């Protein structure tokens, strides 16, 4: 069994090859082709094909966004539970002040650096990117869609 490449800020973004390299391009090419066909052969049927191609592209985008939003909700819950066990008062009582994007970024921080990073995030209102860049010991998430 092969070892995974260690995850870092530089390589943590994920691409789903089936979606990003096949489905999305095919749907975009289909939309462009139906528009070209409509321009060359204006007809109600050609216009309807453009509408259908656009609808298929929207369906693919919405399905992906729904999955990501559900995953973000699970991450948010996991991180709140994790922070509740790792943080001491008064930081524990301030978990609710963290924004969703901040909680999602904090999942990459090791347990040891969480208290200081949460305190800094609350004090400086760090962005998702700033949080990820501040992490010294990266905790990988290989399950992100």
N, C-alpha and C positions, 0 to 999 in steps of 0.2 A: 504494500500500500504506500503510495507516495505521500510525502510530507507537503503540507501547504506552505506557500511562501508566507513568511511573517507579515502580518498586516501593519501598515503604518498610515500616517496622514497622507503620504504621497500616493499610496496605492489602495486606499480603502473603498473608493467608489466601485460600484458593481455594474456590470452590463449583463443583461440576459440575452445571450446570443440569438435565441429564437425570436425574441421580440425586437431587439435593436438592429439586428443584422438581416432578418428575414421579413417578419410580419410588417413592421413599420415601413421599410422601403417598398415592399410589394404594394401596400395600400397607398402610399404616396404616388408611386408610379402609375397605379390604376387610376387614381384621381386625376393626375396630369393627362393620362391617355384619354380619359372620358371627356375632359375639357377640350382637348385638341379635336376629338371626334365631334363634339358639339359645335365647335367653331367651323369645322370643315363641312359638317352635315347637320345644319340646324333643324331640329325636329323635336317634338315633344318627348319621344322615346329617348333621344340622346340626352336631353336635359334631365330626364328622370334617372338615367344612368349616372350622371354627375352627382345628383342628390344621393343616390344609393352609395356611391363610392365615398362621398364625404361622410355619410352616416356610418359606414363601416370603419372609417378612420377614427371617428369619434368614439365608437363602441370600444375599439381597441385601447384608445387613450383612457377612457373612463374606467374600463376594467382594470387597467394597470394602476390608475390613481386610487381606486377603491381598495385594492390589495395593499398598496403602500400606506394608505390612511389607517387601515385595520392594523397593519404591522406597527405603525407609529403609536397607536393606542396601547398595544401590548407592551411596547418598549417603555412608554410613559409609565404604565402601571409597574412594570418590573423595576424601573429605576427608582420610583417612589418607594417601593418596598425595600430595595437595596439601600437607599439613602437612609431610610428609617432605622435600619440596623447598623449602619456605619457611622452615622453622625451623632454627636452628643448635643445636648441642649447648649445654647439656644438655636443652633443651626437646624436641628431636627424640626423645630416649630416653624421654620421658615421655608420648608420644602415647597409649600404651596405657592410661594412667590416666584419659583422658577417657571419660566415659560416652557411650552412644549418643545420648541426647537433646542432649548438649552438642555432639557432632560435627555433628549435624543442624542445630543452630542456628548453628554457626560457618560454615556454607556461605554465609551471607549477608554475611560480613565481607570487605572488600577485602583483597587480598594485602598491602598496606602495613600494615594494622592487625592482621593475624593474630598476629604474634609477641607483641605486648603483650597482646592479648585472651586468647590461650591461657595466657600466664603468669598473668594475673589470674584466669582461670577455674580454673586448677589451685590457685592460692593461696587463693581465696575460695570455691571449689566453687560457682560461679555456676549458677543454674538456666537452663533454655532461654529463658525470658522475659527474665531479666536479661542474658543474652548478647545477645539480639536488641535490647534497649533500649540496650545499650552501643555498638552499632555506629554509627560516624559516617558511613562511606561504604558504602552498601548495595549489595551485589552481588546482582542480582535472580535469582530462580529461577522462570522462567515455565513450567516443565515439570511442576511438582508436580501430582499428581492430586488 
